[in-house]
């Protein structure tokens, strides 16, 4: 009885805290959704600063920007060039330079420099690029900042408009800055950073007339020729790239914030892929993690998502990562490294075995199923088999998987066997059993994997089940007596035996805060990845109404609050960096949580949609899973039954009633 009273009180407190957090969030919100597909900060006089990361195939930029107390736009450009390697050539050896250059310093109106006038920012808009609208008296200025999609360059376009009723003389002075790095610090010697203005000269600007010029900041090896870059063309290509991501896997719900946050998550998840000497490599970013892959960020988080959006380059990066991990298969059953670094030329394994084989087995089998390519699945099969067998060999006497660490690499204790590793292994066994049918493997192989999965599920419950802080849930490892946010992970693998107590614990004031979930109750640290897993798992387990409220709060905070517009890595570590794979995890809340899509073959999947009571319908358009292109429409019929329509080429192929266990759809 005491436990029940405690849980009821915890839920009530969580509700009150949630209401208070939403009120605070409304006060702190700076951004609104616009009609063009982006978000806009309309200057209301409040000074504020933020940072956002954007990337192309050869560079990334973190813009530290804002509006100061006088209304002027401020921006420091942190430029990262992952293929210009520094020494020592380790995980963090990307060439980085901070640039404070303001191209508007080269603009004169008559005899007066433009920057000597008072600027008032009108608005800032984000939509895969940054656009800043401001005015300097009678001069209107539109800035557009974007990474080049393919070149090692940040491109900026400036449009100056005469807002007055008299003609004015405009002079844009030719400007070039060049910096050469110390050759002793570069893997390939010295690197050159160049800042150049294009479209300079003296112009007569009539009322309402515009003049455009551009600025490019690029980097190259000293031995290479200077870069030629058409900024206007690069911005057009960036817009096309963003528009392409938005044409596939389109979410349509009654909640505009969820739709827009989902759309933005596709940008961040897909843009952070670098054209290295060993092929495309998806990288987390954050001014630290480039031209390298990890068993968690890439194999576990991002790669299983890429087939859903159908981006050719993203899928190529996934296949390249599997190739790199597979190169470490060995007959001695030594662990595969946690990370392949430095453009694929080296590795990092500084935290020991983090359960990396389970992460890879889970991600590779999920990717193969969702991709729907038998050829690719066959190429991945040896890696999947090896990593599953490695995990089997790591089972302890209790039947769960041993590992030295988990993906937090010792930041928090994880014991000798943690809940994450065993849960990932469980799901990987199921996915592998599904793959055997399409790969024409002997029936005994599927039966073997299914039996191992059944045994492991029992062992997980027996070993990890515990009453922790009054909640009927899991201990994260043997000896753990404090709530951990990673207790959510069995839910994302379809293990629901302890769902109610686990979800109550996740949403209790011990773990849930205004910033999302704490890693460990009583700490101040939060990592978005566990919040994103928890929201996905709670929806999968059927906790729809309560979880929708938390998902909406989280989405509004990340999309429209004080630090936007993507899911973040962590705090206080990393200053809430916009790491790329976290955005893939956000998208998977929708595909796997809200729509409940679970591939069960190269051309089949189950769907267990969680349509909120207040929503008449929800849709995912142009899903590129299983090598196909189709829509899913989930709606209530006139008898209030939840139904699903499978639509291809604007034709309804299937219209089926959904029961609580989901219904298999074969394409």
N, C-alpha and C positions, 0 to 999 in steps of 0.2 A: 504494500500500500504506500509506503514511504517513497519507493522508487517512482510509482505512478504519479504521486503528488509532485515529486521533484521534476519529472518530465513535463507535466502540465505547466508548472511554473516556468520551466526553461523555455517552453514554446511561447508562453505569454510574454516573457521578457524579450525574447527574440523578435516578436511582433512589434513591441513598443520601440525597441532599438531600431528596427527597420523603418518604422514611421518617422522617427527622429532623424535617421540618416537621410531619408528621402527629402525631408524638409531642408536639411543642411545642403543636400545636393542641389536642390532648386535654387538656393541662394548663391551657390558657387558656380553654377552653370554659366559658361561663356558662349557656348555654341548652339546653333540651331540647324535643323535640316533644311537644305534649300531644294528648289524644284529641279535643279539641273543634275542631281545625283551626288552632290557633295555635302559638306557642312560649312557653315559660315559664322564667323565671329564678327558681329557688328559692334563697332567701338561705342561703348556707352560711358566712356570716361574713366573706367577702371584700368589701372596699370596691371599688367600681368605678363609673365614670361612662361615659355614652355619649350619642349624640344620634340622633334619628330625625325625618324629615319626614313630615307628613301634610297632605292638602289637600282643600278643597271648591271649589265653583265661584266663591266670592268671597273666599277667604282660604287661606293656608297657615300652618302652624305647625311650627317646629322645636323639639322638646322636648329640652333638655339636662338629662338626668335621671340618677339613680343612687342608690346606697346608700352612705352615708358610714361612717366607721369605728365610729360608735356604733350603726349599724343603722337610722338614720333615712333616709327618702326625701327626696331633694333634686330640685328641678325649677325650671328657668328657662325661661320661655315666650318664644320669639322669634316674634312675630306679624307676618305679611306680608299686606298688603291691596293686591293688584295694581291694582285699579280706582280706588284713591285715589292719584292720581299726584302726585309731588313735582316740584320744579324743580331742575335742568333736566329736562325730560321725555324722558329718554333710556332706554337699555336697563335701567338699574338704578333707575328712578324709582318703585318701589313704596314706599308708606308702610309703614314698619317700626317696631315698638316692642317693647322687651324688658320683660317683666312678671315680677316676682318675688313677686307677691301669693300668699299661702297662705290659702285660704278657711278652713282649720281654725283659724286664729288667732281666728276669731269664735265658736268653740265653747267653752262652759263646761260642766263636769261638776260639779254642786254649785256651789261657790264657786271652783273651780280651773280655770284655762284648760287645755284639752286639750294644747296644745303645750308646756306646762310639764312634762308627764309624759314618760317615756321611750318613744319609738316603736321598735318592732321590725318591720321589713318581713318579711313571710312570703314573698311572691312578686310578681313583675311578669310580666304576660302581654301579648303583642302579637298582634293579629289584625285589623288595620285600625283598631283603637282601642288605647289603653293602659289596662290594668286593674291596679291596685296593691292587694294585700291586705296589711294590717298590723294590729298590735294595740298599744294603749296601755294596758297593764295589763288592766283588765276591760272595756275598750272595743275592739271590733273595728271597723276602718275599711276600707271598700272604695271606692277612687277609680276613676272611669272618665273618661278624657279623650279628646275627639274634636273634630275640626273639624265645624262644621255642613255638611251636604251642599250647602246652597244659600244660606246667609246669611253675612255677614261676621262670623263669631263663632266663638270657641273655647268649647265647652260642657264642663262638668265636673259629674259626678254623685257625690255622697258618701252612702254608706250606713253609718250608725252602728248597731252592735249591742251590746246589753248582754250581755257574756259572763259576768257574775257571777251570784250567787244572791240579790241584793237589788235592789230597785227603786232607780233613781237619777233625779235631776232633771237635765235637759239643757236648756241654753239656747243658742240660735243667734242671735247678735246681728245686727240689720239692719245691713248694710254696703254702702256704695256708694263707689266711687272714680271720679273723673272728671278727665281731662286733656285740655286743648285745645292743639293744636299752633299754631305761629306761622303766621299766615295768609300771610306773605310767602314761606313755603317750599312751599306747596301750589299745584298747578295750579288747583284750584278753591277756594282759600282755606284756612281752618282746618279741621282734622279733629278729631273728638272720640273719645277712647277711654274706654269706660265698663266698669267691673267691678262687677257687681251680684250679691248673694246672693238666692236665692228659697227659700221654705220656712222662713223664720226664725220665731222664737217660743220659748216655754218649754213643755217637754214632760216628762211623767213616763214613764220608760222601764222597763218591767218586764223581768225576766230573759228573755233570748233574743228580746226584742222589738227591732225595727229602726225607725230614723227616717231618712228620706232628705231631703236638701236639695241644691240645685244652685247652681252659679256660672257666670256667663256673662261673657266678656270680648269686647266688640264694638267696632267702629269705624264712623264715619259722617261725612258732611259736616256741618259746623256748621249748615247751612241745613236739614238733614233732621230729621224727628222721631226721637226715641229709638227704638231697636230693641226690638221685642217678640219674645221668644224663649222657647220652651218647651224647656228643656234635655233633659228626659226624651224628648220626642217626637223631637228632633233626633238623639239617640243611637239610638233605635229605627230611624230612617230611615237612619242611617249603617250600622247592622248589616244592614239590608235591602240596601243598595247593595253592600256587601262580599259578602254572600251571593249576590247576582245575578251578580257577576263570577265567583264560584266555581262556579256552575252550568254555565257554558259552558267549553269547552276544558279539560277535566279530564284530568290526567295520572295514569295508573295504572301503576306499575312496582314491582319488588321493592325499590326503594330509597326509603324513606320521606323521606329528606332531599331528594332530587331532586324528589319529588312536592310537598313542602311549599314548597321554594324556588320552584318553578314557580308554585304557587298564590299565593305572596306577590308574585311578579314581576307578576302580573296586577293586583294592587291598586295598586302604585306606578305602573305604566305607565298605568293608566286614570284615576287620581284627579286627576292634575295638569293639569286642563283648566279654563280660566277663562272665565266668561261676560262677555266684553268688549263694548264698545260696537259692535264690528264682528264679533260672533259668537264662537263658542267657539274658543279658542286653546289648544292643548296647549303647556305650557311646561316647561322643564327643572327649575326650582326652585332650591334651594340658597341661598336668601336673596338671589339676584341676577338670576335669569332668569325673568321672569313676563310674562304678557300680551304675549308675543312668540314668534315662530317662527324656526327656523333651517333651512337647507337640509340640514344633517347630522342634528341631533337629531330633528326632526320628519319632514322629507321622506324621509331615508334610513333612519333607525333605527326610529322608532315607527309611522309611517303604514302601512308594508307589513304590520305585525303586526295592526293593529286589525280588519281583516275576519275574522281567524281567531276572535276572541273575540265578535264580533257585537254589541259595545256601541254602541247608537245614537248616543250623545253623542260617543263617541270617533270613530266614522266621520264624524259631522258636523264635528268639528274637523279631520279630515283633508281633507275636501272644502273647508272654509273656507280651509285653508292653501294648497291648490292654487289657489283663486280669487285669493288675495292674491299668490302668486308670479306667476300668469298676467298680473296687471295690469302687470307689468314687461316683458312681451314687447315688442320694439321692432324697427323696420325697419333700425336702424343696427347691429344685432348687438352692442350693448353688454351686458355681463354683468348677469344678474339679481342683485340684492343678496343678500348672504349671510343677512340677517335682516330681518324685518319687525317693528318694535318699537312700543311705546307704544300698545297696543290696536289696532294696524294703521294708525296715523296717521303713521308715520314709518318710516325704514329705517336699517340700519347696514351699512356695507360697508368697515369699517376695515382689513380684511386683504387687500383687493383680491379678485381672482378666486381662490377656494379650490378650484375645480373644482365650484362650486355647481350649474352646469347639469347636470353628470353626476350629482350627487346627486339632483337633482329628477327628471331623466329616469328614473333607476333606480327611485326611490321611487314616482313617479306611475304608471309602467307596471306595477310589481309590485302596487301597491295596486289598480289597475283590474282586473287579472287575478284577484286574490284576492277582490275584492268581488263580482264576477260580475254587475254591473249594466251592461247595454249603454248605458243612458241616461247613467250617470255616466262610463263609459269614453268615450263620444262627447264629453262636455263636457271631458274631460281631453286628448283627442287633439291639439288645437292646441298645448297646452303641451308635450306629449311630443314632437311633431314639431319645435317650435322649439328646445327644449333639445338634441335630438339634432343638429340642423343646426348649432347654435352649437358643439357639441363637434367636429363634423366640420371646421368652419372653423378650429378651434384646433390641428389636427394639425400637428406639425412635420415636418421633412424625413425623420425616421425613422418617421413614421406613428403616433406616440403623441401624447397630448393635452397641450398646454401649459397651465399654470396658475401664478398668482403664488405661491400657497401651497397647503397642504392644510388639513384641518379643525383641525389644531393651531395654525394661524394664526401660524407663525413661531417657535413655542416650540422646535422642532427643525428643522433644515434639510430642505428638500424639493426643492431645485433648480428648474429651469424646467419640468420635466415629471416628475410623480411616479407611482408605481405605483397608488395608490388611484384617482386620477381616471380613468386609462385603463381600469382594471378595472371601475369603475362604468359607464363608457360602454359597454363590451363587453356587460355583462349587460343594460343598457337597450336596446341594439340587438336582442338576442334577444327580450326581452319585447315590444318594439314589433312585431317580426315576428309573434309569436303573436297579438297583438291585431288585426292587420290582417284576419285571417280572420273574426272575429266582427263586426268593424266594416265588413265588405264593401268593404274597400279593394282597389284593383287588385292583381293578383298581383305586378306589377312592384315595388310598394312593399315587400312582404315580401322578395322576392328581393334588392332593393337593400340592405335592412337586414342580411340574412343574409350577403351578400357583404362588407359593411363589417365585420361582426363577425368573419368568417373572416380578413380582412386584418389587422384589429386584433389578433387573437389571435397571429398570426405576428409582428407588429411588437412586441407586448409581450414575447414570449419573446426576440426578437432584441435588443431595446434594454435590457431589464432583467435578463436572465439573467446570473448571475455566480457565481463562487466567492467567497464572503464568509466570512472567518474559517474557511476550510476546508470550508464547507458549499456544496453544489451547490444554489443557491437564487436569490434575486433581490437586486440592489441596489435600494434604494428610489428612487434618482435617479442621474443620471449623476455619477460622482465619489464616490458613497457607498461606503465600504469598511468600515463597521461595521454589525453586525447591527441591524436594526430590526424591531420586532414587527409592523409593518404589511405585512411580506412575506407575511402570512397571507391577504391579501385576495383574491388570485386564486383560492384554494381555495374561497371562499364564492361565487364566480361560476362554479364548475365547470371551472376551468382547473387541470388536474392534472399537466401536463408535469413540473413540478419539485416534486411533492408530497412525495416521501420526504425529499429534502434540506431542504426548507422546514420540514416538521414536526419533523425532527431538530433543526434550528436553534432552532425555537420552544421546544422542550422541553429544550434544553441549558441548563447552568448560566449561560451567557452572557445568556440572556433570562428564563428562568423563575426566580422567587424564591418565597418563602413568601407573598408578597402578590400573586402573579400575575405577569404579564409586564412587564418593563421596556420603556419606550418605545424606548430605545436601549441596547445593550450597553455596560456600563461606567458608566451613569448610575445615579441612585437613584430616578428618576421612573417611576411607573407610572400608566397610565390604564386603567381596567377595559374600556373599549370595545374596545381591541385584544385583550385577553385573551378577551373574549366572542366577537369575530370569529374568533379563532384556534381556540377550542374548537369553534365551529360548522363552520369550514372543515375542520378535521382529521377530524371525524366524517363530513362529506360526502365526503371523499377516501377513506374506508374505514379510517382508523386508529382502530378502535373500542375495542379492549381497552386500549391505552395511554391514549387520550384519556379514556376513562371514569374512570380513576383520577384524572387531573388535574381532570376535571369534578366528581367527588365531593369531592375535597379543596377545590376552590374553593367549592363549594356549602356544605359544612360550615362553612368559615371565615366566609363571608358571612352564613349563616343562624344559626349557633349559637356564633360566636366572641366576640370582644371588641367588634366594631362590627357591629350587625345592624339589620334583617334583609334588606337589599336590596343589589344591586350598587351600586357607588359610582362617582363620577366619577374622582377622581385623588388622588395624594399626591406631593409635599407641597402642591401647589396645592389650595386649597379644603377642606382638612381632611377629605377623603373624604366629600364631600357626597353625599346620596342623590338624584342627578339622575334624573329620571323615565325618560328614554328608554333609559338603560342597563338598566333592568328589562325593557323591550321586547326589547332585544338578548339578554338572558338567555333569555327565552321562545323566541326564535328559534333558540337552540341546540337546543331540543327539536323544534320544528316543522320546521325546515329541516335540522338536523344529525342528530339521532337518528332522526327519522321520514323525513327526506329529501323533504319535500313541496315541489314546485316547480310553481306554476300555469303551464299552457301554453295556456290559453284561458279564456274567461269561465265555462266549465263543464267544464273538464278540467284534470288535473294529472298529473305523474309522481310516483312514490314510490320512494325508494331507502332503505329502512329499515336501520338499523345495530343489529340486535338483539345485545347482548352474549352471549357464550357461556354465561355463568352464569345468564342470564335465560330462563325458559321462554316468557314473553310480555310484551308491553307494549301499552298502549292509550291512545288519545286519544279522549275522549268529547265529544260535542256540539261538533264543529268547525263553525263557522258560515261557512266559506269558500264561495266561488262561489254565494252567496245561498242556501245550503242548511244543513241541520243533520244531521250524520252522525257515525258513530264509525269509527275505524280500529283494528283489533286485529291486531297483528303477533305471530305465534307460530310454534313449531316443531311440525311434524306428527310422526307416529310414525316417519317416515323421516329425521327431523332436517332437513327442508327448511324454509326460512323462507317462510311464507305470510302473506297479508294478507286480512283480511275487511273488506269495506265493509258497514256496518250502518246501516240507516235504520228508524226506528220499531220498533226491537227485532227487525227482520228482516234476515237475512244476504242482501244483494243480490248480492255477489260474494265469491268465495273463490278467490284466485289464487296461483299460485306466483311467487315473486320471483326474478329472476336478478340478476346483478351490475350490470346497467345500469338497473335499475328497470323498472317496468311502468306504462304509462299506464292510468289509470282515467277513464272518461267518466261523469259524473253524469247 
